[in-house]
Amino acid sequence: MDKEKIKKVVYLLGKSLGIIGLLFVFYQLSQEYTLSSFTKQFILLLDILPFLLIINFLSILIGIYAWHIMLLHYAKSPFPYFSSYYYFSKTEIAKYLPGNIFHLVGRQALSTKIGISQVEMAKISLFFSLLLLTGTVLTSTFFALLSQNIPYPILTLMVISSIIILIILIYMYPSFPVIKKLSMNMYLALSIALQGIILGMIVMYQSDSFTANLFFLCISIYTLSWLIGFVTPGASGGLGIREGTFIAITAYLQVNIPTDIIIFSVLLVRLINICLDIGIYLSTFILEKKIKELKT
């Protein structure tokens, strides 16, 4: 079997898992909610929704800043942060297309406009993905330790994985100074942690008996679910994989949160993510004039 056929099989598998995950989420949703009850639950959270959107936007800005640092390392001359914001935001929406890679493909096409070769941009995309993976593992492990609710065998495995992946991070891409690699990783870890915090806040807002340990556990599980959605080939933006994984892990760990709250929370986080991805894409049209002036 040639490489193209293997890629098609992998992407088809990822897409199928995404669809199965979505069906699982919507099945669970239908068991817990009607349209009117879901709408009612959403209305109850309207007063904190602007704050959640701000946190999500901050998460995006921090992630783009880490990407900006990588671009500057390869660029022939310095350029402002808003240029990186423009190119990142212009392409990020493409992650929802079938394949889960088209946002990276879009950045390859844009690389020459900022004086970076195709090979260098490919390195940046790979390095950015590896740093996201590393940051997510570290974030999930950190909040798992804080929660004190993860079984010790699983927690031990998470800690060992974090140590190994951190060592690998130090030695890969030797052209990057270690301090710079660690700082970029911390930016991305913070970016992903904010996504988990949004989920934790939504759950906390709906629950009458919520504790700090449960809050940290929600962040840990969600960031781990985010990672699984991120690495699944063919799953557009991790759609379905992330939500299904979160529900499955909370059920496996018998987390003391009502099922209806869990389902509603992961769906609301997804809705917020989609709205922000669309919003930052639309914001690029405002920046187009400045980008053109920068190139002249």
C-alpha positions as CSV (number, residue, x, y, z in Angstrom):
1,M,0.0,0.0,0.0
2,D,1.5,3.4,-1.0
3,K,1.7,6.4,1.1
4,E,-1.2,8.2,-0.4
5,K,-3.5,5.2,0.3
6,I,-2.2,5.0,3.9
7,K,-2.9,8.7,4.4
8,K,-6.5,8.3,3.0
9,V,-7.1,5.3,5.3
10,V,-5.7,7.2,8.3
11,Y,-7.8,10.4,7.6
12,L,-10.9,8.2,6.9
13,L,-10.4,6.5,10.3
14,G,-9.9,9.9,12.1
15,K,-13.0,11.3,10.4
16,S,-15.0,8.2,11.3
17,L,-13.9,8.5,14.9
18,G,-15.0,12.1,14.9
19,I,-18.4,11.3,13.5
20,I,-18.8,8.5,16.0
21,G,-17.8,10.9,18.8
22,L,-20.3,13.5,17.6
23,L,-23.1,10.9,17.4
24,F,-22.1,9.7,20.9
25,V,-22.3,13.3,22.3
26,F,-25.6,14.0,20.6
27,Y,-27.0,10.7,21.8
28,Q,-26.0,11.6,25.4
29,L,-27.4,15.0,24.8
30,S,-30.8,13.7,23.7
31,Q,-30.9,11.5,26.8
32,E,-30.4,14.5,29.1
33,Y,-31.9,17.5,27.3
34,T,-34.7,18.7,25.1
35,L,-34.2,21.7,22.9
36,S,-36.1,23.9,25.4
37,S,-34.1,22.7,28.4
38,F,-30.8,23.1,26.6
39,T,-31.8,26.7,25.6
40,K,-32.9,27.4,29.2
41,Q,-29.5,26.1,30.5
42,F,-27.7,28.3,28.0
43,I,-29.6,31.4,29.0
44,L,-28.6,30.8,32.7
45,L,-24.9,31.2,31.6
46,L,-25.3,34.4,29.5
47,D,-24.0,36.6,32.3
48,I,-20.6,34.9,32.3
49,L,-20.5,34.3,28.6
50,P,-18.6,37.5,27.8
51,F,-16.0,36.6,30.4
52,L,-15.6,33.1,28.9
53,L,-15.2,34.6,25.4
54,I,-12.4,37.0,26.7
55,I,-10.6,34.1,28.3
56,N,-10.8,32.1,25.1
57,F,-9.5,35.1,23.1
58,L,-6.6,35.5,25.5
59,S,-5.8,31.8,25.0
60,I,-5.7,32.3,21.2
61,L,-3.5,35.4,21.6
62,I,-1.0,33.6,23.8
63,G,-0.8,30.6,21.4
64,I,-0.2,33.0,18.4
65,Y,2.6,34.7,20.4
66,A,4.4,31.4,20.7
67,W,4.0,30.9,17.0
68,H,5.3,34.4,16.4
69,I,8.5,33.6,18.3
70,M,9.1,30.7,16.1
71,L,8.5,32.7,12.9
72,L,10.9,35.4,14.1
73,H,13.6,32.8,14.6
74,Y,13.5,31.9,10.8
75,A,12.4,35.2,9.3
76,K,15.0,37.2,7.4
77,S,14.0,40.4,9.2
78,P,11.8,41.2,12.2
79,F,8.1,41.9,11.8
80,P,5.3,42.9,14.2
81,Y,3.1,40.5,16.2
82,F,-0.1,41.6,14.3
83,S,1.4,40.1,11.1
84,S,1.6,36.7,12.8
85,Y,-1.9,37.2,14.2
86,Y,-3.1,37.9,10.7
87,Y,-1.6,34.8,9.0
88,F,-2.5,32.5,11.9
89,S,-6.1,33.7,12.1
90,K,-6.5,33.6,8.4
91,T,-5.7,30.0,8.2
92,E,-6.8,28.6,11.6
93,I,-10.5,28.3,10.5
94,A,-9.3,25.7,7.9
95,K,-8.8,23.1,10.7
96,Y,-12.5,22.4,10.5
97,L,-12.2,21.1,6.9
98,P,-11.9,17.3,6.5
99,G,-8.4,16.2,7.2
100,N,-7.4,18.3,10.3
101,I,-4.3,19.6,8.5
102,F,-5.5,22.3,6.1
103,H,-4.7,25.2,8.5
104,L,-1.1,24.0,8.3
105,V,-1.3,23.7,4.5
106,G,-2.6,27.3,4.4
107,R,0.4,28.5,6.4
108,Q,2.7,26.8,3.9
109,A,1.2,28.9,1.1
110,L,1.6,32.1,3.1
111,S,5.2,31.5,4.2
112,T,6.9,33.3,1.3
113,K,5.0,36.5,2.1
114,I,7.0,36.8,5.4
115,G,10.3,35.7,4.0
116,I,10.3,32.1,5.2
117,S,11.0,29.2,3.0
118,Q,8.6,26.2,2.5
119,V,11.0,23.9,4.4
120,E,11.4,26.3,7.3
121,M,7.6,26.8,7.5
122,A,7.1,23.0,7.5
123,K,9.6,22.9,10.4
124,I,7.7,25.6,12.3
125,S,4.4,23.8,11.8
126,L,5.9,20.5,13.1
127,F,7.7,22.2,16.0
128,F,4.5,24.1,16.9
129,S,2.5,20.9,16.9
130,L,5.1,19.1,19.1
131,L,5.2,22.0,21.5
132,L,1.4,21.9,21.7
133,L,1.5,18.2,22.5
134,T,4.2,18.8,25.1
135,G,2.4,21.7,26.7
136,T,-0.9,19.8,26.8
137,V,0.6,16.8,28.5
138,L,2.3,19.0,31.1
139,T,-0.9,21.0,31.7
140,S,-3.0,17.9,32.1
141,T,-0.5,16.3,34.5
142,F,-0.1,19.5,36.6
143,F,-3.8,19.9,37.2
144,A,-4.2,16.1,37.8
145,L,-1.6,16.5,40.6
146,L,-3.6,19.4,42.0
147,S,-6.9,17.6,41.8
148,Q,-5.8,14.6,43.9
149,N,-8.6,12.6,42.3
150,I,-6.7,10.6,39.7
151,P,-5.9,7.0,40.4
152,Y,-2.2,6.6,41.3
153,P,-1.3,4.2,38.4
154,I,-2.7,6.7,35.9
155,L,-1.1,9.7,37.7
156,T,2.3,7.9,37.7
157,L,2.0,7.3,34.0
158,M,1.2,10.9,33.4
159,V,4.1,12.1,35.4
160,I,6.6,9.8,33.7
161,S,5.2,10.8,30.3
162,S,5.6,14.5,31.2
163,I,9.3,13.9,32.2
164,I,10.1,12.0,29.0
165,I,8.4,14.5,26.7
166,L,10.1,17.4,28.5
167,I,13.5,15.7,28.0
168,I,12.7,15.2,24.3
169,L,11.7,18.8,24.0
170,I,15.1,20.0,25.4
171,Y,17.0,17.9,22.8
172,M,14.9,18.4,19.7
173,Y,15.4,21.4,17.4
174,P,18.9,22.2,18.6
175,S,19.0,25.4,16.7
176,F,16.5,26.9,19.2
177,P,18.0,27.9,22.5
178,V,16.7,25.7,25.4
179,I,15.3,28.7,27.3
180,K,13.4,29.9,24.2
181,K,12.0,26.4,23.7
182,L,10.8,26.1,27.3
183,S,9.3,29.6,27.2
184,M,7.4,28.8,24.0
185,N,6.2,25.6,25.6
186,M,5.0,27.5,28.7
187,Y,3.1,29.9,26.5
188,L,1.3,27.0,24.8
189,A,0.7,25.2,28.1
190,L,-0.9,28.3,29.4
191,S,-3.0,28.7,26.2
192,I,-4.3,25.1,26.6
193,A,-4.8,25.5,30.4
194,L,-7.1,28.5,29.7
195,Q,-9.3,26.3,27.5
196,G,-9.6,23.8,30.5
197,I,-10.3,26.7,32.9
198,I,-13.2,27.8,30.7
199,L,-14.7,24.3,30.9
200,G,-14.1,24.2,34.7
201,M,-15.9,27.5,35.1
202,I,-18.9,26.4,33.1
203,V,-19.2,23.2,35.2
204,M,-18.6,25.1,38.4
205,Y,-21.3,27.7,37.6
206,Q,-23.9,25.0,37.2
207,S,-23.0,22.8,40.2
208,D,-24.1,23.5,43.7
209,S,-21.5,21.2,45.3
210,F,-18.4,22.0,43.4
211,T,-14.9,21.8,45.0
212,A,-11.4,23.1,44.0
213,N,-10.3,19.4,43.4
214,L,-13.2,18.9,41.0
215,F,-12.3,22.1,39.2
216,F,-8.7,21.0,38.7
217,L,-9.9,17.5,37.7
218,C,-12.1,19.0,35.0
219,I,-9.2,21.1,33.6
220,S,-6.9,18.0,33.6
221,I,-9.5,15.8,31.8
222,Y,-10.4,18.4,29.3
223,T,-6.8,19.2,28.3
224,L,-6.2,15.5,27.9
225,S,-9.3,15.3,25.7
226,W,-8.1,18.3,23.7
227,L,-4.8,16.4,23.1
228,I,-6.6,13.3,21.8
229,G,-8.7,15.4,19.5
230,F,-5.6,17.2,18.3
231,V,-3.6,14.1,17.4
232,T,-6.5,12.2,15.8
233,P,-5.8,12.4,12.0
234,G,-8.8,13.4,9.9
235,A,-10.9,14.7,12.8
236,S,-11.6,18.3,11.8
237,G,-10.6,20.5,14.7
238,G,-10.9,17.5,17.0
239,L,-14.7,17.8,16.5
240,G,-16.5,15.0,18.2
241,I,-13.3,13.3,19.5
242,R,-12.7,15.9,22.2
243,E,-16.2,16.0,23.4
244,G,-16.7,12.2,23.4
245,T,-13.4,11.6,25.1
246,F,-14.2,14.1,27.9
247,I,-17.5,12.4,28.5
248,A,-16.0,8.9,28.4
249,I,-13.1,9.8,30.8
250,T,-15.4,11.5,33.4
251,A,-17.7,8.4,33.2
252,Y,-14.7,6.1,33.7
253,L,-13.4,8.0,36.7
254,Q,-16.9,8.4,38.1
255,V,-16.5,12.1,38.5
256,N,-19.1,13.5,40.9
257,I,-20.8,15.8,38.4
258,P,-24.2,15.2,36.9
259,T,-24.1,13.9,33.3
260,D,-26.3,16.7,31.9
261,I,-23.9,19.3,33.2
262,I,-20.9,17.5,31.7
263,I,-22.5,17.2,28.3
264,F,-23.8,20.8,28.2
265,S,-20.4,22.1,29.3
266,V,-18.3,20.4,26.6
267,L,-20.7,21.5,23.9
268,L,-20.7,25.1,25.2
269,V,-16.9,25.1,25.1
270,R,-17.0,23.9,21.5
271,L,-19.5,26.6,20.6
272,I,-17.3,29.3,22.1
273,N,-14.3,27.9,20.3
274,I,-16.1,27.9,16.9
275,C,-17.4,31.5,17.5
276,L,-13.9,32.8,18.4
277,D,-12.3,31.0,15.4
278,I,-14.8,32.7,13.1
279,G,-14.3,36.0,14.9
280,I,-10.5,36.0,14.6
281,Y,-10.9,35.0,10.9
282,L,-13.2,38.0,10.3
283,S,-10.8,40.3,12.1
284,T,-8.2,39.6,9.5
285,F,-10.1,41.7,7.0
286,I,-9.6,44.7,9.2
287,L,-5.8,44.1,9.2
288,E,-5.5,43.5,5.5
289,K,-4.6,47.2,4.8
290,K,-1.9,47.2,7.4
291,I,-0.5,43.9,6.1
292,K,-0.3,45.4,2.5
293,E,1.4,48.5,3.8
294,L,4.0,46.4,5.7
295,K,4.9,44.6,2.4
296,T,5.3,47.8,0.4
